[in-house]
């Protein structure tokens, strides 16, 4: 099968219309929240998706109490015994930049020059920010007005999956076996998959949550979170000599000991890092969150040992200071699970090529829900959405990517009918 021009046009128009609606729904997650999902707003987008999936005639469509949306698309006649596959995308957006009141802007027929933003005249999107822009001359580019993120991560993925579902309904000649759809909450804070109903998912899934067109990811960081509490003593500053233990100043010195060369802004490719994402406190107590990332678990162990030694040194250096250091393993490098079933990646590569794109396989300098799912035995590589510069006010996506990702989903489903 070759996806016809008629189907391509349908996918583009359908995915674009949905994407422009979905990004306007505020779904920022909150890592400090103790509720599930972490923000009630994620329920609102889920309710919209449940209604749309029901309208499309999918079966067993539900949104559970934890915010997960599940749906089942029965196979074409004759493909009932094909191995089922799943497609997933996440509902939430990053809290790094505001995701409230997103106003998408379409820049028609991009001419290669800098893109300006309506609400911030000094904010510019150029090929220095994203070299891929030079490949998109002549295409339509979607950004925001410049005061929020866009939310292509991952509402583009949601739009692309549902556009594919629409195409399966409208064009019955498109072959597919059983398809399971799942939209998850709280991916951005790494909490969603902890509560997923594994029984509802097949053993082969794909997250639609990558970046540039053609990207296929099946290796990610090994990820740890270090939480560090500094306990000191407050004394009147006029009489504090040899008495005060000022945890704010001490914490600042502590983190200045981390090698600058191992920070996100100084690393690339397969280099790992420390990332101080939060530091708050007063004289008597300060608290910090430190992300530790690397593709090689041994390098993360080295970083953890460095922090443990630093804790000992600082408690000696500042008598009376207490440093509490705890580690949480957030997710593993999914490569070791995925490489056991190479057909899952091989078919994804073929689907991307059938969509007329060059496959771009590279390790994810981050993580996806697929990392945790793969560790659970649900092998889940990551396919592109087309969005770039995620988690920033410069986030953008070419409209063509919405079509191409949906095409890949269609091709991938057909390829699995031939296995």
C-alpha positions in Angstrom: 0.0 0.0 0.0 1.0 3.6 -0.7 -0.7 6.3 1.2 -2.5 8.3 -1.6 -2.5 12.1 -2.0 -6.1 12.0 -0.9 -5.2 10.3 2.3 -2.2 12.6 2.9 -4.3 15.7 2.5 -6.9 14.2 4.9 -4.2 13.5 7.5 -2.8 16.9 7.2 -6.1 18.7 7.6 -7.4 16.5 10.3 -4.2 16.4 12.4 -3.7 20.2 12.1 -7.3 21.0 13.1 -7.0 18.8 16.2 -3.6 20.0 17.1 -4.6 23.7 17.0 -7.5 22.8 19.4 -5.6 20.6 21.8 -2.8 23.0 22.5 -5.3 25.5 23.8 -6.2 23.1 26.7 -4.0 23.9 29.6 -2.4 20.6 30.8 0.8 21.6 32.6 1.8 18.9 35.1 3.2 19.7 38.6 6.1 17.7 40.1 5.3 19.1 43.6 1.7 17.8 43.6 0.7 14.7 45.5 -2.5 14.1 43.5 -3.0 11.7 40.6 -2.8 13.0 38.0 -0.7 15.9 39.3 -3.1 18.5 37.8 -6.9 18.3 37.3 -6.5 20.1 34.0 -5.2 17.0 32.4 -8.7 15.4 32.9 -10.2 18.1 30.7 -8.2 17.2 27.6 -8.8 13.5 28.4 -12.6 14.1 28.4 -12.4 15.8 25.0 -10.4 12.8 23.6 -12.8 10.3 25.0 -15.7 12.0 23.3 -13.8 12.1 20.0 -12.7 8.5 20.2 -16.3 7.4 20.9 -17.5 9.5 17.9 -15.0 7.6 15.7 -16.5 4.3 16.8 -13.5 2.9 18.8 -14.5 0.4 21.5 -13.9 0.2 25.2 -13.1 3.9 25.4 -12.6 5.0 29.0 -10.9 7.7 31.1 -10.0 6.2 34.4 -9.8 7.9 37.8 -6.0 8.5 37.3 -6.5 10.3 34.0 -5.4 7.6 31.6 -7.4 7.3 28.4 -7.7 3.9 26.8 -9.4 2.8 23.5 -9.5 -0.2 21.2 -9.7 -0.2 17.4 -10.9 -3.6 16.1 -8.9 -5.0 13.2 -9.9 -5.2 9.5 -11.7 -8.3 8.6 -9.2 -11.0 8.0 -6.6 -9.6 10.4 -8.1 -10.6 13.7 -5.1 -12.8 14.5 -2.5 -10.2 13.8 -0.3 -9.2 16.8 -1.9 -6.2 18.5 0.1 -3.0 18.7 -0.3 0.1 20.8 0.2 3.8 20.2 0.7 6.2 23.1 1.1 9.9 23.7 1.0 12.0 26.8 -1.5 14.6 27.9 0.6 16.9 30.0 3.1 19.6 29.1 6.2 20.7 30.8 6.2 23.2 33.7 9.4 24.8 32.4 7.4 27.4 30.5 3.8 28.4 30.9 1.3 26.3 29.0 -1.7 28.4 29.9 -3.6 30.3 27.2 -1.5 29.0 24.3 -2.3 30.9 21.2 -0.8 29.1 18.1 0.3 31.1 15.1 0.8 29.6 11.6 3.7 31.2 9.7 2.8 30.4 6.1 5.3 29.5 3.5 8.4 30.0 5.7 11.1 31.9 3.7 14.1 31.0 5.7 14.4 34.2 7.7 14.1 34.7 11.4 10.7 34.1 12.9 9.4 36.9 15.2 6.9 36.6 18.0 4.0 38.9 18.7 4.3 39.3 22.4 8.1 39.6 22.7 9.8 41.6 20.0 13.3 40.5 21.2 12.5 36.8 21.0 13.5 35.4 17.7 13.5 31.8 16.2 16.5 31.3 13.9 18.5 28.5 12.4 21.0 29.2 15.2 18.4 27.9 17.6 17.3 25.1 15.4 19.3 24.2 12.3 16.4 22.1 11.0 14.6 25.3 10.1 16.7 25.5 7.0 15.1 22.2 5.8 11.6 23.6 6.2 11.7 26.5 3.7 8.4 26.7 1.9 6.5 24.8 4.6 4.0 26.3 7.1 5.5 26.6 10.6 3.5 26.7 13.9 4.7 28.7 16.9 3.0 30.5 19.7 2.8 34.3 20.2 6.0 34.0 22.3 4.6 34.0 25.9 4.0 30.2 26.3 5.3 26.9 25.1 3.4 25.4 22.1 2.7 22.0 23.5 3.7 20.0 20.4 5.3 17.8 23.1 3.1 15.9 23.1 -0.2 17.2 21.8 1.2 16.8 18.3 1.5 13.1 19.1 -2.1 12.9 20.3 -3.4 14.7 17.1 -1.4 12.4 14.9 -2.7 9.2 16.5 -6.3 10.3 16.3 -5.9 11.5 12.7 -4.7 8.0 11.9 -7.8 6.6 13.6 -9.9 8.9 11.5 -8.1 7.7 8.4 -8.7 4.0 9.3 -12.4 4.8 9.6 -12.7 6.8 6.4 -10.5 4.6 4.2 -11.3 1.0 4.9 -8.6 -0.2 2.4 -6.0 0.7 5.0 -4.9 -2.6 6.6 -4.4 -3.0 10.3 -4.7 -5.5 13.0 -5.9 -4.8 16.6 -4.9 -1.3 17.7 -4.8 -0.1 21.3 -4.7 3.7 22.0 -3.5 5.1 25.3 -3.0 8.7 26.4 -1.1 9.1 29.6 -0.8 11.8 32.2 2.3 13.2 34.0 4.9 12.0 31.5 6.9 15.3 32.0 7.4 14.5 35.7 8.0 10.8 35.2 5.0 9.7 37.2 2.4 8.6 34.7 3.6 5.1 33.9 3.7 4.1 37.6 -0.1 3.8 37.5 -0.8 2.5 34.0 -3.0 -0.5 33.6 -0.5 -2.9 32.0 -3.2 -5.4 31.2 -4.8 -3.0 28.8 -1.6 -2.7 26.7 -0.2 -5.2 24.2 3.4 -6.3 24.4 4.4 -4.1 21.5 3.8 -0.3 21.6 5.1 2.9 20.2 5.2 6.3 21.9 4.6 9.2 19.4 6.7 11.7 21.3 9.9 12.3 19.5 11.3 15.4 17.8 12.2 16.1 14.1 10.7 14.3 11.2 12.2 10.9 10.6 13.4 10.5 14.2 13.2 7.0 15.7 14.5 6.6 19.3 15.2 3.4 21.1 18.0 4.4 23.5 17.6 6.9 26.4 19.3 8.2 29.5 19.7 6.1 32.6 18.1 8.6 35.0 18.4 9.3 38.7 16.9 12.0 41.0 18.9 13.1 44.0 17.0 15.0 46.7 19.3 16.9 49.1 18.3 18.5 52.4 20.6 20.8 54.3 19.9 21.3 58.0 21.6 24.2 59.8 21.1 26.7 62.6 19.8 30.3 62.5 21.3 32.8 64.9 21.0 36.6 65.0 23.4 37.8 62.3 24.9 40.3 64.7 26.0 37.6 67.0 26.5 34.7 64.6 30.2 34.1 64.6 31.1 30.5 64.9 27.4 29.7 65.6 25.3 30.3 62.5 25.0 27.4 60.0 23.5 29.2 57.0 22.2 26.4 54.7 21.5 28.8 51.8 25.1 29.8 51.5 26.4 26.4 52.2 24.1 24.8 49.6 25.3 27.3 47.0 28.9 26.4 47.7 28.0 22.7 47.6 26.6 22.9 44.1 29.4 25.1 42.9 31.6 22.1 43.4 29.8 20.2 40.6 32.0 20.2 37.5 30.7 22.8 35.1 31.7 20.6 32.2 29.0 18.1 33.3 26.1 20.5 33.2 23.3 20.3 30.5 24.5 23.5 28.9 28.0 22.1 28.3 27.1 18.6 27.2 25.8 16.9 24.0 25.5 13.6 22.2 26.4 10.8 24.6 27.7 13.0 27.4 25.9 12.9 30.8 25.3 15.6 33.4 24.2 16.9 36.7 21.2 19.2 36.5 20.2 21.3 39.5 16.5 21.9 38.8 15.4 23.4 42.1 17.0 25.0 45.1 14.9 26.6 47.9 15.3 27.3 51.5 16.0 29.6 54.5 18.9 29.8 56.9 18.0 26.7 58.9 16.9 24.5 56.0 17.4 24.3 52.3 16.2 21.7 49.8 17.3 20.8 46.3 16.5 18.5 43.4 19.3 17.3 41.3 18.9 15.3 38.1 21.7 12.8 37.2 21.7 11.6 33.6 24.0 9.3 31.5 23.7 6.5 28.9 26.1 4.4 30.9 24.9 3.5 34.5 28.5 3.3 35.6 28.9 7.0 35.0 25.8 7.8 37.1 27.2 5.7 39.9 30.4 7.8 39.7 28.3 10.9 40.0 26.3 9.5 43.0 29.6 8.6 44.7 30.9 12.1 44.1 27.8 13.6 45.9 28.2 11.1 48.8 31.8 12.2 49.3 30.9 15.9 49.0 28.3 15.4 51.7 31.0 14.0 54.1 33.4 16.8 53.3 30.8 19.5 54.0 29.6 18.0 57.2 33.2 18.0 58.4 33.8 21.5 57.0 30.7 22.9 58.8 30.3 21.3 62.2 26.7 20.8 63.1 25.6 20.8 59.5 23.4 17.8 58.5 23.1 16.8 54.8 20.4 14.3 53.9 21.0 12.7 50.5 18.5 10.4 48.9 18.5 8.8 45.4 15.6 7.7 43.3 16.1 5.6 40.1 13.6 7.2 37.7 14.1 5.1 34.6 16.6 2.9 32.8 18.1 3.1 29.3 15.5 1.2 27.3 18.0 -0.1 24.7 18.8 -3.2 26.7 15.1 -4.2 26.5 14.4 -3.2 23.0 17.4 -4.8 21.4 16.0 -8.2 22.4 13.2 -7.7 19.9 14.7 -6.0 16.9 11.7 -6.5 14.7 9.9 -3.7 16.6 12.5 -1.2 15.6 13.0 -2.7 12.1 9.3 -2.2 11.2 9.3 1.3 12.5 12.3 2.1 10.3 10.5 0.7 7.3 7.4 2.7 8.1 9.4 5.9 8.2 11.0 5.2 4.9 7.7 4.3 3.3 6.5 7.8 4.4 9.3 9.2 2.3 11.6 10.2 5.1 15.1 9.4 6.1 15.4 7.5 9.3 17.2 9.5 12.0 18.1 7.2 14.9 19.8 8.8 17.8 19.8 8.3 21.6 17.3 10.5 23.5 18.9 13.0 25.8 16.0 12.5 28.1 13.4 9.9 28.6 10.0 8.8 27.5 7.2 6.7 28.9 8.6 4.0 26.6 11.6 3.7 28.9 9.5 2.6 31.9 7.2 0.5 29.7 10.1 -1.3 28.1 11.4 -2.2 31.6 7.9 -3.6 32.4 8.1 -5.9 29.3 6.0 -3.7 27.0 8.6 -2.9 24.4 8.1 0.7 23.3 10.4 2.7 21.1 9.7 6.3 20.3 8.6 7.8 17.0 8.8 11.5 16.0 6.0 14.0 16.3 7.9 16.7 14.4 8.0 19.3 17.2 11.3 21.0 18.0 12.7 23.2 20.9 10.3 21.6 23.3 9.8 23.1 26.8 10.6 26.6 25.5 8.8 29.7 24.1 10.5 29.0 20.8 8.9 25.6 20.4 7.7 25.0 16.9 6.5 22.3 14.4 6.1 22.3 10.6 2.5 21.3 9.7 3.9 18.7 7.3 5.2 16.8 10.3 1.7 16.3 11.6 0.8 14.5 8.3 4.0 12.5 8.1 3.8 11.1 11.6 0.2 10.1 11.0 1.4 8.4 7.8 4.1 6.5 9.7 1.4 5.2 12.0 -0.7 3.9 9.1 2.3 2.3 7.4 3.4 0.7 10.7 0.0 -0.8 11.3 0.0 -2.3 7.8 3.5 -3.7 8.2 2.5 -5.6 11.4 -0.3 -7.3 9.4 2.5 -8.9 7.2 4.5 -10.4 10.1 
